[in-house]
Amino acid sequence: MFSRIIRSVSSGRTPQKVLSPFVATTSSAANASTEVTLETRPYKLHKLETGPSASSTFTRDEALLWYRQMQIIRRMESASGNLYKEKAIRGFCHLYSGQEAICVGMAAALRPQDSVITAYRDHGWGYVMGLSVTSVLAELTGRASGCARGRGGSMHMYTKNFYGGNGIVGAQVPLGAGVALANKYLKNGGINISLYGDGAANQGQLFEAYNIAKLWNLPAVFVCENNGYGMGTSVDRASASTSYYTRGDYVPGIWVDGMDMLSVKEAIKYCIDYCTSGKGPLVLEVATYRYSGHSMSDPGTSYRTRDEIQEVRQTRDPIMLLKEKILANDLGTAEELKKIDTEVRKEVDDAVKVAKTDKEIPVNELAADVYFNPLETQIRGTTPFTPYTHQRISEPFNKH
């Protein structure tokens, strides 16, 4: 059971312990300046004496922002699925529905100098790192208002301090170690978070990244998003050891409940303190669940039952859990949350219209923005006899 501390920022009163987590005891709890402290879910530790904080403090404004972000991602992914079925999105498309607490929780703890790199399930990550809903959906449909002007698509989204969206399984992890090396070299105080799935956790390049990161004590956090299934194979059938947070061996690790965004947030705050103190890397296993199939070509029901999916939706859904905390602690009313839902629906619907109607870039722009500062202006096309002229179209890290 959660225990809670409520205090008014402006009052300066000593925090009062409240035994029941679901009954507010102060009339000022709905004020934006009110702070609520809730217990996080228990963590499991590997080669660590102390772990993340057992509690998390946040305000009404923060809670409502996180709720909005998670609802945006859930609805955005639903819209992505529909656009794919309409053949407005081509190629690959991997949805993040059910895993929203991870990117929202981590983004809530990140600082401007911190960076993220992930795999192909990246739409929600692009959004929390600064991309607009329109730029995400338009990128999916290959339109000019997309974050990469329609040239990257579902698996290749970028913005400042967000290095994608990578299509090769596990390949983003050594790249993340490289970004962490850059942080250490530049002495900017930033950490890098590399995310990968339980299926990618058996890739050899991950262990190479662990090794060099620990050898050089890089400010790197390696995060396994364990949603239970690598494509259509359960973790028990694919991994001799399913304790992914211990896979770093000599690299300390933490197991986190990835359906509770407060636990995720506190875990990343701990990682920032740990990595920036010169202690080196950490391995996190974030336990989560995806509602859709691995990709749009996977119905997601041949290797698991519909009852299993429904049980998670009813008992562990990350949006539902946050909503319960907001209502139980008088941080918002049911009417306020319904208003947010309405605003989210309109924002995503408007973005879908743009994603369907915006123009595509001309052919001569396909080779633009390949290099930041090119030494040569000619780029080879499909053959040596069909060169493209390099040009700069987008401003660096344009958030659109």
C-alpha positions as CSV (number, residue, x, y, z in Angstrom):
1,M,0.0,0.0,0.0
2,F,1.2,3.5,-0.8
3,S,1.7,6.0,2.0
4,R,1.5,9.7,1.3
5,I,2.9,13.0,2.5
6,I,1.1,16.2,1.5
7,R,2.6,19.6,2.1
8,S,2.0,23.1,0.9
9,V,5.1,24.7,-0.7
10,S,4.1,28.1,0.4
11,S,3.2,27.2,4.0
12,G,6.6,25.8,5.0
13,R,4.8,23.5,7.4
14,T,6.4,20.2,8.5
15,P,5.2,17.4,6.3
16,Q,2.4,15.3,7.9
17,K,2.3,11.5,7.4
18,V,-1.0,10.2,6.1
19,L,-1.8,6.6,6.6
20,S,-4.3,6.2,3.9
21,P,-3.1,6.9,0.3
22,F,-6.5,7.4,-1.1
23,V,-8.2,9.9,1.1
24,A,-7.1,13.6,1.0
25,T,-6.9,15.3,4.3
26,T,-6.3,18.9,3.2
27,S,-8.5,21.3,1.3
28,S,-5.5,22.8,-0.4
29,A,-4.4,19.6,-2.1
30,A,-5.9,20.7,-5.5
31,N,-3.7,23.9,-5.5
32,A,-1.0,23.8,-8.1
33,S,1.7,24.6,-5.5
34,T,0.7,21.5,-3.4
35,E,3.2,18.7,-3.3
36,V,2.2,15.1,-2.8
37,T,4.7,12.4,-1.9
38,L,3.8,8.8,-2.8
39,E,5.7,5.6,-2.2
40,T,7.3,4.0,-5.3
41,R,7.1,0.3,-6.2
42,P,9.8,-1.9,-4.7
43,Y,13.1,-2.1,-6.7
44,K,15.4,-5.1,-7.1
45,L,19.2,-4.3,-6.9
46,H,22.2,-6.0,-8.3
47,K,25.6,-5.1,-6.8
48,L,24.2,-2.0,-5.2
49,E,23.8,-1.3,-1.5
50,T,21.2,1.5,-1.9
51,G,18.7,2.1,-4.7
52,P,16.3,4.7,-5.9
53,S,14.2,6.7,-3.5
54,A,11.3,4.8,-1.9
55,S,9.1,7.8,-2.5
56,S,8.4,10.4,-5.2
57,T,7.3,14.0,-4.7
58,F,5.4,15.9,-7.4
59,T,2.8,18.7,-7.8
60,R,-0.7,18.9,-9.3
61,D,0.7,20.6,-12.5
62,E,3.2,17.8,-13.0
63,A,0.7,15.1,-12.5
64,L,-1.7,16.6,-15.0
65,L,1.1,17.1,-17.5
66,W,2.2,13.5,-17.2
67,Y,-1.4,12.3,-17.7
68,R,-1.7,14.5,-20.8
69,Q,1.5,13.1,-22.2
70,M,0.5,9.5,-21.7
71,Q,-2.9,10.1,-23.2
72,I,-1.3,11.9,-26.2
73,I,1.0,8.9,-26.8
74,R,-1.8,6.3,-26.4
75,R,-4.1,8.2,-28.8
76,M,-1.2,9.0,-31.2
77,E,-0.4,5.3,-31.4
78,S,-4.0,4.4,-32.0
79,A,-4.1,6.9,-34.8
80,S,-0.8,5.4,-36.2
81,G,-2.4,2.0,-36.2
82,N,-5.4,3.3,-38.2
83,L,-3.2,5.2,-40.6
84,Y,-1.2,2.0,-41.3
85,K,-4.4,0.0,-41.9
86,E,-5.5,2.7,-44.4
87,K,-2.1,2.3,-46.1
88,A,-1.2,5.9,-45.4
89,I,1.8,4.5,-43.5
90,R,4.0,2.1,-45.4
91,G,6.9,-0.1,-44.3
92,F,7.3,-1.0,-40.6
93,C,5.4,0.4,-37.7
94,H,5.9,-0.5,-34.0
95,L,3.5,0.8,-31.4
96,Y,4.2,1.9,-27.8
97,S,0.8,1.4,-26.3
98,G,1.1,0.1,-22.8
99,Q,4.6,1.3,-22.3
100,E,3.9,5.0,-21.9
101,A,5.0,5.2,-18.3
102,I,8.6,4.5,-19.3
103,C,9.2,7.4,-21.7
104,V,7.0,9.9,-19.7
105,G,8.6,8.8,-16.4
106,M,12.2,9.0,-17.7
107,A,11.6,12.3,-19.5
108,A,10.3,13.8,-16.2
109,A,13.7,13.2,-14.6
110,L,16.0,14.1,-17.5
111,R,17.9,17.4,-17.7
112,P,18.7,19.5,-20.8
113,Q,22.2,17.9,-21.1
114,D,21.0,14.3,-21.0
115,S,20.3,12.3,-24.1
116,V,18.3,9.2,-25.3
117,I,18.7,6.6,-28.0
118,T,16.2,3.8,-28.6
119,A,15.1,1.2,-31.1
120,Y,12.2,1.3,-33.6
121,R,9.4,1.7,-31.0
122,D,10.1,5.4,-30.9
123,H,7.0,7.5,-31.6
124,G,6.3,8.2,-27.9
125,W,10.0,8.9,-27.2
126,G,10.1,11.5,-30.0
127,Y,7.1,13.2,-28.6
128,V,8.4,13.5,-25.0
129,M,11.8,14.6,-26.2
130,G,10.2,17.6,-27.9
131,L,8.6,16.7,-31.2
132,S,5.0,17.8,-31.9
133,V,2.3,15.3,-32.5
134,T,2.0,16.6,-36.1
135,S,5.7,16.2,-36.8
136,V,5.5,12.6,-35.5
137,L,2.4,11.5,-37.5
138,A,3.5,13.4,-40.6
139,E,6.9,11.6,-40.5
140,L,5.0,8.3,-40.4
141,T,3.2,9.2,-43.5
142,G,6.3,10.6,-45.3
143,R,5.2,14.2,-45.4
144,A,7.3,17.4,-45.5
145,S,6.1,18.5,-42.0
146,G,7.5,15.4,-40.5
147,C,10.4,15.6,-38.0
148,A,12.8,14.3,-40.7
149,R,10.7,15.8,-43.6
150,G,9.3,12.4,-44.3
151,R,12.6,10.7,-45.1
152,G,13.0,8.7,-42.0
153,G,9.5,7.2,-41.3
154,S,8.5,5.2,-38.3
155,M,11.9,3.9,-37.2
156,H,14.0,7.0,-37.7
157,M,12.9,10.0,-35.7
158,Y,15.3,12.5,-34.2
159,T,15.4,15.8,-32.3
160,K,17.8,17.5,-30.0
161,N,19.4,15.0,-27.6
162,F,17.2,12.2,-29.1
163,Y,19.3,10.0,-31.4
164,G,16.5,7.8,-32.8
165,G,14.8,5.4,-33.6
166,N,17.2,2.7,-34.9
167,G,16.1,-0.2,-37.1
168,I,18.9,-2.7,-36.4
169,V,18.2,-4.8,-33.4
170,G,20.4,-3.8,-30.5
171,A,22.7,-1.6,-32.6
172,Q,21.6,1.6,-30.7
173,V,23.3,0.4,-27.5
174,P,26.9,0.7,-28.5
175,L,26.0,4.0,-30.2
176,G,24.6,5.2,-26.8
177,A,27.9,4.2,-25.2
178,G,29.5,6.4,-27.8
179,V,27.3,9.3,-26.9
180,A,28.1,8.7,-23.2
181,L,31.8,8.8,-24.1
182,A,31.2,12.2,-25.9
183,N,29.5,13.5,-22.7
184,K,32.5,12.5,-20.6
185,Y,35.0,13.9,-23.2
186,L,33.1,17.2,-23.4
187,K,32.6,17.3,-19.6
188,N,29.0,18.5,-20.1
189,G,27.7,16.5,-17.1
190,G,25.1,14.7,-19.2
191,I,24.2,11.0,-19.2
192,N,23.0,8.9,-22.1
193,I,20.1,6.4,-21.9
194,S,20.1,3.5,-24.3
195,L,16.9,1.5,-24.5
196,Y,16.4,-1.9,-26.0
197,G,13.9,-4.8,-25.7
198,D,14.2,-8.2,-24.1
199,G,14.6,-9.7,-27.5
200,A,17.7,-7.5,-28.2
201,A,19.1,-8.3,-24.7
202,N,20.8,-11.4,-26.1
203,Q,22.7,-9.5,-28.7
204,G,26.5,-9.7,-28.3
205,Q,27.0,-6.0,-29.1
206,L,25.2,-5.1,-25.8
207,F,27.8,-6.9,-23.8
208,E,30.6,-5.2,-25.7
209,A,29.0,-1.9,-24.8
210,Y,28.7,-2.9,-21.1
211,N,32.4,-3.8,-21.1
212,I,33.8,-0.6,-22.6
213,A,31.3,1.6,-20.6
214,K,32.5,0.0,-17.3
215,L,36.1,0.0,-18.4
216,W,36.0,3.7,-19.0
217,N,33.3,4.4,-16.4
218,L,31.1,6.2,-18.9
219,P,27.9,8.0,-17.8
220,A,25.7,5.4,-19.6
221,V,22.4,3.8,-18.6
222,F,21.4,0.7,-20.4
223,V,17.7,0.1,-20.2
224,C,16.0,-3.2,-21.1
225,E,12.3,-2.6,-21.8
226,N,11.1,-6.0,-20.9
227,N,7.6,-6.3,-22.3
228,G,7.6,-10.1,-22.0
229,Y,7.9,-11.0,-25.7
230,G,10.7,-10.6,-28.3
231,M,8.6,-10.5,-31.5
232,G,6.4,-13.6,-30.8
233,T,8.8,-15.4,-28.4
234,S,8.3,-15.2,-24.6
235,V,11.3,-14.3,-22.5
236,D,11.3,-17.7,-20.9
237,R,11.8,-19.4,-24.3
238,A,14.5,-17.0,-25.4
239,S,16.7,-16.3,-22.4
240,A,18.5,-18.7,-20.1
241,S,18.5,-15.8,-17.5
242,T,15.5,-13.5,-17.5
243,S,16.9,-11.3,-14.8
244,Y,18.0,-8.7,-17.3
245,Y,19.1,-6.2,-14.7
246,T,21.9,-8.6,-13.6
247,R,23.1,-9.2,-17.2
248,G,25.8,-6.5,-16.8
249,D,27.6,-8.8,-14.4
250,Y,30.2,-6.3,-13.1
251,V,27.9,-3.4,-14.0
252,P,25.4,-2.8,-11.2
253,G,21.7,-3.1,-12.1
254,I,18.2,-2.2,-11.0
255,W,14.8,-3.8,-11.6
256,V,12.0,-1.3,-12.0
257,D,8.2,-1.6,-12.3
258,G,7.7,0.1,-15.7
259,M,4.0,0.5,-15.4
260,D,4.4,3.0,-12.5
261,M,5.8,6.2,-13.9
262,L,6.8,7.5,-10.5
263,S,9.1,4.5,-9.9
264,V,10.6,5.0,-13.4
265,K,11.2,8.7,-12.6
266,E,12.9,8.1,-9.4
267,A,15.1,5.3,-10.9
268,I,16.4,7.8,-13.5
269,K,17.0,10.4,-10.9
270,Y,19.1,7.8,-9.1
271,C,20.9,7.0,-12.3
272,I,21.8,10.6,-12.9
273,D,23.3,11.0,-9.5
274,Y,25.2,7.7,-9.8
275,C,26.6,8.2,-13.3
276,T,27.6,11.8,-12.8
277,S,29.5,11.0,-9.7
278,G,32.0,9.1,-11.8
279,K,30.9,5.6,-10.8
280,G,30.3,4.5,-14.3
281,P,27.3,2.8,-16.0
282,L,24.1,1.1,-14.8
283,V,21.8,-1.6,-16.3
284,L,18.1,-1.2,-15.7
285,E,15.3,-3.7,-16.4
286,V,12.0,-1.9,-16.8
287,A,9.1,-4.4,-16.6
288,T,6.3,-3.4,-18.9
289,Y,3.8,-4.7,-21.4
290,R,2.8,-3.9,-25.0
291,Y,-0.9,-4.2,-25.9
292,S,-0.3,-4.4,-29.7
293,G,1.7,-7.0,-31.6
294,H,5.4,-6.6,-32.1
295,S,4.7,-4.7,-35.3
296,M,1.6,-4.1,-37.4
297,S,2.1,-7.4,-39.2
298,D,1.8,-9.3,-35.9
299,P,-1.8,-9.6,-34.5
300,G,-0.2,-10.3,-31.1
301,T,-2.7,-13.0,-30.1
302,S,-1.1,-16.2,-31.5
303,Y,1.5,-16.5,-28.7
304,R,-0.6,-15.0,-25.8
305,T,-4.3,-15.0,-24.9
306,R,-6.6,-12.0,-25.2
307,D,-7.4,-12.6,-21.5
308,E,-3.8,-12.0,-20.6
309,I,-3.8,-8.6,-22.4
310,Q,-7.2,-7.7,-20.9
311,E,-5.9,-8.5,-17.4
312,V,-3.0,-6.1,-17.8
313,R,-5.3,-3.4,-19.1
314,Q,-7.6,-3.8,-16.1
315,T,-5.0,-4.1,-13.3
316,R,-1.7,-2.6,-14.4
317,D,-2.4,0.0,-17.2
318,P,0.0,2.9,-16.6
319,I,-2.6,5.6,-17.5
320,M,-5.1,4.1,-15.2
321,L,-2.6,3.9,-12.3
322,L,-1.7,7.5,-12.7
323,K,-5.3,8.6,-13.0
324,E,-6.1,6.8,-9.7
325,K,-3.3,8.6,-8.0
326,I,-4.5,12.0,-9.3
327,L,-8.1,11.4,-8.2
328,A,-7.3,9.8,-4.9
329,N,-5.0,12.7,-3.9
330,D,-7.3,15.5,-5.1
331,L,-4.7,16.6,-7.6
332,G,-7.5,16.9,-10.2
333,T,-11.1,16.1,-10.7
334,A,-12.8,13.6,-13.1
335,E,-14.1,16.6,-15.1
336,E,-10.6,18.1,-15.5
337,L,-9.3,14.8,-16.7
338,K,-12.2,14.5,-19.2
339,K,-11.3,17.9,-20.5
340,I,-7.7,16.9,-21.0
341,D,-9.0,13.8,-22.9
342,T,-11.1,16.0,-25.1
343,E,-8.2,18.3,-25.8
344,V,-5.9,15.4,-26.6
345,R,-8.4,13.9,-29.0
346,K,-8.6,17.1,-30.9
347,E,-4.9,17.6,-31.0
348,V,-4.3,14.2,-32.4
349,D,-7.2,14.4,-34.9
350,D,-5.9,17.7,-36.2
351,A,-2.4,16.2,-36.6
352,V,-3.9,13.2,-38.5
353,K,-5.5,15.6,-41.0
354,V,-2.1,17.2,-41.7
355,A,-0.4,13.8,-41.9
356,K,-2.9,12.8,-44.6
357,T,-2.8,16.1,-46.7
358,D,0.6,17.7,-46.3
359,K,2.8,17.7,-49.4
360,E,5.7,15.3,-49.9
361,I,9.2,16.6,-50.4
362,P,10.6,16.8,-54.0
363,V,12.9,14.1,-55.3
364,N,15.9,16.4,-55.4
365,E,15.6,16.8,-51.6
366,L,16.0,13.2,-50.8
367,A,19.7,13.5,-50.3
368,A,19.6,16.7,-48.3
369,D,20.8,16.9,-44.7
370,V,22.9,13.8,-44.9
371,Y,25.9,15.7,-43.5
372,F,25.9,18.6,-41.0
373,N,28.9,20.3,-42.7
374,P,29.7,18.5,-46.0
375,L,33.1,18.7,-47.6
376,E,31.7,17.4,-50.9
377,T,28.5,18.6,-52.5
378,Q,27.9,15.5,-54.7
379,I,26.4,12.3,-53.1
380,R,26.2,9.0,-54.9
381,G,22.6,8.0,-55.8
382,T,21.4,4.4,-56.6
383,T,24.3,4.1,-59.0
384,P,27.6,6.1,-59.5
385,F,26.0,7.6,-62.5
386,T,23.0,9.2,-60.7
387,P,24.6,11.6,-58.2
388,Y,22.6,14.0,-56.0
389,T,23.6,17.5,-55.0
390,H,23.8,17.8,-51.2
391,Q,21.8,20.6,-49.7
392,R,20.9,21.8,-46.2
393,I,17.1,22.1,-45.7
394,S,16.5,21.6,-42.0
395,E,18.0,23.6,-39.2
396,P,20.0,21.3,-36.8
397,F,17.7,19.8,-34.2
398,N,14.6,21.6,-35.6
399,K,11.7,20.5,-33.4
400,H,9.1,21.5,-36.0
